[in-house]
Amino acid sequence: MSATLSAIDTAKFVAAKQACTYVEDGMRLGLGTGSTAAWLVRCLGEMVEQDGLRITGVPTSTRTAELARQAGIEVVSLDEARWLDLTIDGADEFDGELNLIKGGGGALLQEKIVATASDRMIVIADATKKVETLGAFPLPVEVIPFGWQTTKALLEETVASLDVMGETVTLRMDGGDPYVTDEGNHILDLHLGRIGNPRQLALVLNQVPGVVENGLFIDICDIVIVGSGDGSVSVTDINDGTTRTGRIEIDEPANLFSELD
Ligand SMILES: O=C[C@H](O)[C@H](O)[C@H](O)COP(=O)(O)O
């Protein structure tokens, strides 16, 4: 096993490390899902173990719950926590207004509920996630299994009348079977190419019977932290309109990397 992080893992790691500077003792935290959020969970676990940080975490998927427990983080349900100080999560795309596409890993429903129940949401990402206009990444929509083909047809009809480039809708598969979310639902991926009006689309999609939630996060994210392979980070805060840059020193990547396996 190599002790050197790849540029993409370094970018994710430094973004996660920078996000940890927002975490204070006693906080109730929403813990995102995905490869970037996994770095966050590892970094938080290290702070719990080495610095005695006391936090409770509400995971946004069974995968993250398992990872958090392994990292020594106290895990509670959202109903136990009720309201959270901060949620830190990854994203598939974000634009200049910090609107997001999420759900590439299938966890959008719990992620949106948890982020919405938080005082603040921070997204951690590498630079590939930044886009001028959302939509190159297929937009995930969680639908109930009952009548999903009818829901798919209704979604195709719906997006055809909106300001988007493509209209193809595909059922996400897992091997030979439809992908099943933590809530027992399926995911329809909307290949839109370009989303002209994400705010309108987010509202319209949720009007289609069978749709549980869509992966557009509008007015939910407060801060985006972008990490780079050289250890630099940029922090954009939508509330005060600032972007700051800095650098994270990566002193012991080998130790953190060894926890990946
Ligand atoms: O459902 C998954 C989540 O929305 C992830 O946060 C998103 O897909 C980004 O994942 P990653 O950090 O692995 O690119």
The ligand as an SDF file (V2000), in Angstrom:
LIG
                    3D

 14 13  0  0  0  0  0  0  0  0999 V2000
  -25.3190   10.4790   -2.2390 O   0  0  0  0  0  0  0  0  0  0  0  0
  -24.1760   10.8690   -2.1060 C   0  0  0  0  0  0  0  0  0  0  0  0
  -23.7880   12.2310   -1.7650 C   0  0  0  0  0  0  0  0  0  0  0  0
  -24.6390   13.2290   -2.1990 O   0  0  0  0  0  0  0  0  0  0  0  0
  -22.3120   12.5740   -1.9580 C   0  0  0  0  0  0  0  0  0  0  0  0
  -22.0560   13.6010   -1.0390 O   0  0  0  0  0  0  0  0  0  0  0  0
  -21.9480   13.0420   -3.3260 C   0  0  0  0  0  0  0  0  0  0  0  0
  -22.2940   12.0460   -4.2750 O   0  0  0  0  0  0  0  0  0  0  0  0
  -20.4440   13.3530   -3.4490 C   0  0  0  0  0  0  0  0  0  0  0  0
  -19.7140   12.1920   -3.2330 O   0  0  0  0  0  0  0  0  0  0  0  0
  -18.1370   12.1580   -3.3580 P   0  0  0  0  0  0  0  0  0  0  0  0
  -17.5740   12.9740   -2.2340 O   0  0  0  0  0  0  0  0  0  0  0  0
  -17.7670   10.7030   -3.2470 O   0  0  0  0  0  0  0  0  0  0  0  0
  -17.7820   12.7340   -4.7040 O   0  0  0  0  0  0  0  0  0  0  0  0
  1  2  2  0
  2  3  1  0
  3  4  1  0
  3  5  1  0
  5  6  1  0
  5  7  1  0
  7  8  1  0
  7  9  1  0
  9 10  1  0
 10 11  1  0
 11 12  2  0
 11 13  1  0
 11 14  1  0
M  END
$$$$
